[in-house]
Amino acid sequence: MTRFAPLMATAALLLGTTALQASEIKIGFNNVDDAEINGEAAFAHGFRDALKGTDFTVSLFPSDTLGKEKERLDQVSTGLLEIDLGAISTAYSLSPLLKGATLPFFFSDDAEMDKITSEPAMMEAFNAPMLETGVRFEGLNIIGTPMGIHNSKHPVSTVEDLSDLRFRALNGEQLSLMEALGTHGTVIAWAEVANAIQTGVTDGYFNPPSSSLRTGHTSFLKYYTPADLFPSTRAVMISDDWYQGLSDEEKTQIDAALAAGFKANREWIADWSSKVDGKLEEAGVTITPLATGERDKMEALAKPLWATTLTADELKTWQDAKAAADSE
C-alpha cells in the first residue's frame, strides 16, 4: 500500500474537487508561486485575475506539486490537468519544430521572438503534432533576460575564458552549444545542480539570472556574464479535451485570460530586466560583460548548430518566418 501512496495523493489533488466543482482550473508549474521573481507565477496570477467574476476558479500548484515535467505533460494529455507551464524541451518533445525557440543567437530580441512565434501559421505548425496527443500549445512565457553564463570560478569576458570551465547542460542541445563554444558540459538533473557545483562536478550553467536568484545559487555562483545566448522561455500548454468541452462563452473567457496571463508575463519581464543586475550585485555576484567582438565570435561558433538542431525544412520555416517578421 505504501508504494502507491504518492500516486494516490496526486490523484486526490487532481480529481478530488472535480466532482464538486467542474469549473476549477488547475495550473501546474515547477517554480515558486512568487510573482515578483518568477515570470511563470506572474502569468498564472494574470490568468487567474482575469477570470474573477466568472464561474471559473483557478488553483495554482507551484514547485512541482503535481509532479515533474513529464508527469504534468501526461496529466494535460489525459485531461487531468487543465494548464501546464512546462519546460520548452517538454513541449518540443511533442513538436520538434519548437526547438527553433532555443536556437542560439537566432533572435535579435524577445519582441522578434514573440512576433515570429505568434504568427497563425507558426502556431498551427507547432500544434499539428501536439493536438494529436490532446495537448494544445498556447505560447511562450519569458522567465528571465536571455540566457547568460553563471560560474563559480572566475569572470568570463571572452570565448577563451570558457576553456577551463565545465557546465551543467539541460539536454543534448545545450551540451552541443557548450562544446561549440570550446567549453565542457555534462547533462545533470536540475535537482542535483547545487550539489554538483558545490562538489566540483560542474562549475556553473547557462541560464537567466533569475535562476540563481530564485534558487539561492548566488551563494556559490559568484560570476555572471550576460551573453544573450537565446531567449529564456517556457511553454504554456493546455488540455485540448478540456478546452473543446467548453461552451463558446467559456472559450472566449479562457482566451481572454490566456491573453491577460501573457500580458502580465511580458510586463513582469520589462520590470525584472530593469532591476535584475542590481539584485545580482546585492547577492555578491560580479557581472562581467563580454569584451568587444566576443559575442560575434560566439555567434559564429554556434550558428552551425542551427542545421543540426532542426531539419532542413524546419530551419527554413523559422528563417522564412524571421525574414517576414523583419520585413514588416
N, C-alpha and C positions, 0 to 999 in steps of 0.2 A: 504493500500500500504506500509505503514511504516514497518509493521512487517515482510514483505518479503524482505526488503532492504538488510540485511546481506546475505541471501541466494543468492540473485541476484548478489551481489558483488563477492561472492566466485565463482559463476558460471562464471562470467566475467573473473576472474583471471585464472580459469581452462580452459575455452573454447575460450576466446577472441582471442588468437593468433593462435589457431589450424588451422582455415581455411586458414590463411595466411602462416603458417609455420608448416607443418606437421612433420618436423624433430625436433621440440623443445621437449626437455626432461625436465620435471619439477621434482624437488626433494623437498619434504616437510619434515620438521623436527621441533622439538619443542624447540630447544635451539638457542642461538645466533650464527650468522654467524661470528665466530671468531676462526680461525684455530689454534690459539695459546693456547686457554684454552678449546676448545670444540672438542673432538675427532670425533664427527659426522661431524662437519664442515671440519675437516681435510679429512675425507672420501669424502665428497662432492666436495671439491676442487681438490683432486686427481683424482676423476672420471671425472670432467669437463676438467681438463688439458689434460687428456688422449685422449679426443675427439677433441682437437684442430686440425684443418686441415681436419676434416671430414665434412660431410653435416649436422651433428647434432649440435644443440646449446643447452646449458644446463642452465636452470634458477633455482636459489635457492630461496626457500621460507622458511626462518627460523622463529622461535618464534611463531609457530602455526598459521602462516599467512593463511594457507589453512584449518584451523580447528584443533580441538583436536584429540587425538589418534583414537577414533572410527570413526570420520568423515573422517580422512585421509585413514583409512583402507577401508572404504566403497568406497572412490574415487578410490583407487587402484583396488579394486574388480570389479568395473564397468568400468575401463579403463579411467577414467577422470584424474587420476594422474599416471604418469609412475613409480615413485620411492618414497617410503615412508621409512624414517628412524624412526622406531617406537619402542615403549617400548617392552621389551621381553614379558611382560604379554599380550600385544596386539597380538603378534604372537602366543603365546600358547593358546589363546582363540580359535584359529582355529586348532592348532596342539598341543594337550596336552603333547605329548612326549617332546616338547621343555622345559617343566617345569624342566627337568633334568639339564638345564644350570644354574638353581638357587639353586641347592641342596647345603646346607651349608657344607663346608669342604670336598666336593667331589673331587675337582681338586687340584693337587699339585701346579699348576701354570697356567698362561694363555696359555703357549705353549702346555700343555697337553690338555686343553680345545679345542684349535684350531685343534689339531691332531684328537681328537675324533669327533668333530662336522663336520669336513670337509671330513670325510670318505664317499665315494659314497653311501654306504648302509644306513648310518645315514641320509644323505641329502635326499635320496629317501624316507625314512620313515617320516622325517619331512614334506616333501612336499606332500605326498599322500593325506591327507585331505585338504591341503591348495589349491592345484590346482583345486579342485572341486569348489572352490569359486572364481577362477580367480586370485588368489594371488600366487606368486612364492617366496619362501624363498631363499635368496642368501647367507646368512651368518650372523655373529655377528660382530658388531662394539664394540670395547672396549672403554669405555668412562671414564675410570679412573683406578687407582690402586684398588685392591679388596676392597669390602665393609668394612668400618670401622664404628666406633661408635662416633657420634657427640653429645655433650650435653652442656647445658648452666650452669650446677651446680657445677661439681667437676671432678677431674681426675678419670679415670676408669682404673685400672690395674688388677682387679680380678673380678671373677663372682659375688662375694658378693657386689662389688661396684655398680652393676647394680640394686640392690634390691629396692632402693628408687627413681628410675627414671621411667618416663613414656615417651614412644617414639611414634613418628608418624610412622604408618605402611602403606606401599603402598597397601597391599592386605592381604587376609587371610593367605597366606603362610608366609609372613613376621611377621604377628601377632603371628602365631604359633611358629616361631623361637624365638621371644621375650619372649613369655611365657615359652618356654622350658629353656631359659637361666635365668629364675627367675625374669624377669622384667615385666613391664606392657606396653601395647601398645593400640593404637586406630587408626583406619583407617581414614586418613584425606587426602583430595584432595591437590595436590601439591600447587595450587594457594592459599590455606588457611594456609600453613605451617608457614610462617613468623609470621602471626598474632597469630596463635595457640601457638607458642613458646613464643612470647613476652607477651602474656596474661596469661601464665602459664598453658594452657590446656595440653601442652606437653613440654618435656624438650629437645627434640632433635630428631635425626633419624639415621637409619643405611644407610649410603651412602658413596660413594667415596669422597675424599677431594675436587675434582673438583666441587661438588655440592654446597658446602658452599662458595667456592671462586667465582664461576660463578654468584651466586645469591646475594652476599654481606651478607650472613647469618653469616659470621665470626664476624660481629659486635655484635652478641649476643651468638653465639655458640663458646665458648672460650676454649673448651676441646675436644680433638680428640684422639682416640685410634685406631691404625692401626691393627685391629683384623683379617683381611684377611678372612672374613666370606664366601664370594663366589665372583666370578668374577663380575665386573661391566660391563654389556653388554646391548646393544640394538640391535634390529633386522633390517636387510636390506631386504625389501620386494619390489617386482616389479610387475607390471601388466602383467600377463601371456598373456592376449589377445593382449596387445601391443607388447610384445616380440615375440609372434608367428606370428605376422603380418609383422615382419621384414624380409628382404632378408637374405640369408646366409652370405653375406658380412657384412651386418649391425649387425647381431647377433655376428659375430666374433669381430667387433669393440666394441660392448657393453660388451661382455665377457671380453675383454682386459681392458676396462675402469673400470669394477667392480673389477677386479684383482688389478688395479692401485689404486682404492679407498681403498681397504683393506690394501694394502701395505702402503699407506700414513697414514692410521689409526694406523697401528702397529708401524710405525716409530714415529708417534706422541706420543704414549704411552711410548715408550722407552725413548724419550726425556723428556716427562712430569714426568715420575717416578723419574728421577734424580733431579728434582728441586721443586716438589710439597711440600715437607716438608719445604723448605726454604720460599715458598710463604705463607704457613700457619703461620709460625713463624713471618714473616713480618706483617701479619694481626693481630698479637697479640694472636694467638691460642697456647695453651700449648699442646704439643704432648706427650702422655704417653703410652709407650709400655706395653703390657701385661706382668705380672710377670711370672717368670719361672713356667711352668706347667699349667698355666691358660688356654692357648689355647687348650691343651689336654682335660681339664675339659669341655670347651665349646663344643668341638667336640663330646665328649661322650654324652653330654646332647642333642645335636642337631641331632645326627645320626639317632635316631628312626624316625625323620621326613621324611627320605627318603621313608619309606614304606607308609606314609600317603599322601605324595605329589604325588607319582606316583603309578600306578597299579603294581602288581607283575611282569607282563610281561614287562611293560615299564622300571621298575627298572633293571630287568635282561638285557634288551637291553643296557642300559647305563653301567652297570657293566661289561658286556661282552666286550663292546667297549673299556672301560678303561683298562681292562686286556690285550686286544690285543695291544692297544697303548703302554702300559707299557712294553710289552714283546719285542717290536721291537728295 
